[in-house]
């Protein structure tokens, strides 16, 4: 078998058409993500179509930084590559790595950071070591995927008991769910999120990053903002989802003290599922979690009945 990577040969529309075929496509490999983060971080995006024996097999998005004609050169691949049906085996990933390193060989002045979108294993560690990479970080990346290609009854049955109880409690408190993306609602959301994050000290995405991504996801109609309001019109909780291909990511959210008491956040996430399905979304990435430092976050996300996925560590070289 042979592997080649065609770089920047597809139009944005052709890239998106193929990306929409990939199950569990993550936001870090989304075209809009690169378009948003590159100006913010002064990076350059590059898009590769992977071929195995001439057949289209997968896709990869990389972010580059370079100075002095790339004498100093950094390449980042976060949660990639992504594969089409029938591809993505360990031999395919190994061939991808060989093709990547043939294009940009490891050398003094060039640094790589790669989080492969594969499960961590001794075989992966061995393969990456043989390519000159080392593990960076103590634990693999972990997330929870919720499959949405189910009926409402099946999704409800998948919820943990405490989740069903909180949804029922919120419904009894005369709350209203709104889905609107106005300038005022978005600014209020970011303000509430910033205050909540500072007060509770959790490690969430920066407002700077969210604002940069909004500039690309919003014009493409690939983000939804939802809020729960009490009978007096006060916002109790909000969530922001980004859509990419046939998948979506629960990016950030916040919950007021009053909202927490009645399960407003649970209620809102539950009511976001039919909205996502109406947009053609098949699976929702509930976002990364850390067993050691944020068990409550993991338990909250796990309550939706998704599938926990243990992916790769960060590899550098």
Secondary structure, 3 states (H helix, E strand, C coil): CCEEEEECCCCHHHHHHHHCCCCCCCHHHCHHHHHHHHHHHCCEEEEEEEEECCEEEEEEEEEEEEECCCCEEEEEEEEECEECCCCCCHHHHHHHHHHHHHHCCCCCCEEEEEEECCECCHHHHHHHHHCCCEEECCCCCEEEEEECCCCHHHHHHHCCHHHHHHHHHHHCCCCEEEECCCHHHHHHHHHHHHHHHHHHCCCCCCHHHHHHHHHHHCCCCCEEEEEEECCCCCEEEEEEEEEECCEEEEEEEEECHHHHHHCHHHHHHHHHHHHHHHCCCCEEECCCCCCCCCHHHHHHHHCCCCEEEEECCEEEC
